[in-house]
Amino acid sequence: MTRSLESACHPETLRRVAIDPVTRVEGHGKVTLLLDDDNQVHQARLHIVEFRGFEKFIQGRPYWEVPVMVQRLCGICPVSHHLAAAKAMDQVVGAHRLTPAAEKLRRLMHYGQILQSHALHFFHLSSPDLLFGFDSDVARRNIVGVAAAHPEVARQGVLLRKFGQEVIRVTAGKRVHGTSAVPGGVHKNLSLAERDGLLRDVYQMIAWGREAVALVRSLFEQNLPLYEDFGSFAAHGMGLVRADGALDLYHGGLRARHLDGSTLFDHLDTDRYREVIQEEVKSWSYMKFPFFRELGPEGGWYRVGPLARVTQCDSIPTPFAERERRDFLAFEGGAAARSTLGTHWARMIELLHAAEVIKALLQDDDLLSTDLLVQGARQRTGIGIIEAPRGTLIHHYEVNEDDVVEFCNLIVSTTHNNQAMNESIRVVARQHLDGREITEGLLNHIEVAIRAFDPCLSCATHALGRMPLVLELVDGSGGILDTRMTPGS
């Protein structure tokens, strides 16, 4: 019988190894491996073990509260939820076209979020693995170690993130959990001093963005045999593109490509996302498993995020980032573009693009305008889709005649990537753990694969369907006094 990583005929005979928690990611998750006596891997799974339920308790709230409430999903990407919800509520209030000032102020906020989040993930969370090696000394493999060994890299990472947070502050009112995006527009413009202050620093951010791209390229050049195949697999991909096929992280139509490169759908109106995406629930995770309806749950899972966006768009509409995109796609015959670790390279191209977009927006006097709000005929359904740092983010609401939210569905970037992350850790298990003595360094290879996706596990824990909730009453000595299980809905 052929051994499988998916299942074992007699799992009770296997040894269980857990990585709990997965480190240097946002939120709480764990990985479990089932091994036999010869350290052959029979199963590898990523489990999301926290449950938060925003999709349920957002119901019953007035629609105008939602853009502020949903930010509490996360302290890392609150702007993405703020803007996706605001875009959805624009439809509810009939604001189908914002004023030029409101549109550009939201874009500025969003690209500030892209820049700060990408800087945080690459420099603080992932660079220790890339700079020191996946199985290097764990005491050194952290941001403190990076600051000691590569002080200029660490410094640039801190200041890039600081600049992105400052862009968020002047557009949203504060760095975390801002309030400026409202149904129909925004309630805050930029002052001349705020605009000029950001303009003074943005050219340095672009220069550092170019250095960050060069750093990742150099790491690929030095480690190509490892990086090219590490946790890599063929996958369908999805992301937003604007009308001419160029990358657009704020607005556009949905494009999906088959793993063979053919087009599944293109420029699909975001209001029609339910026609092409379906969600599945599995018993061992609080995170849903989306798939393309046309291909079914087994073969229809896909990838979103920087790698999917940069490889699927026709161009990037800023000069430095577009030049880097072309170099990335051409590198060693497409080796980086096919690699899971190529996501880091694509992420830094997007960071550079964000800095270039911020510069262009800051030169536009519409940011100083006070024409900020519009409204029109009310409707009940609101769907807002945006490209968050980690990938496509979907907010869908139904609002009744009393202005109260009756239905909420969130498909966040990490949820889209759920099966892709599981696939990546299975590939790594085959490549690096199978038949070997399990060490901390080898287990970190699994975490490296997960971190390539920059998962936000807190955002993603909103399972619907058959997932039960188990409650245990425990006494002071740790004994279980009583257990209750809520039935799956």
PyMOL commands that set and color helices and strands:
alter all, ss='L'
color gray80, all
select helices_A, chain A and resi 11-13+54-57+63-73+78-92+100-132+143-149+151-172+192-229+270-276+296-299+306-312+319-333+342-362+365-368+413-416+418-433+440-451+457-460
alter helices_A, ss='H'
color red, helices_A
select strands_A, chain A and resi 15-19+29-35+41-48+181-182+185-186+236-241+253-257+263-268+277-280+289-292+302-303+381-388+391-399+405-411+469-474+480-486
alter strands_A, ss='S'
color yellow, strands_A
deselect
rebuild
show_as cartoon
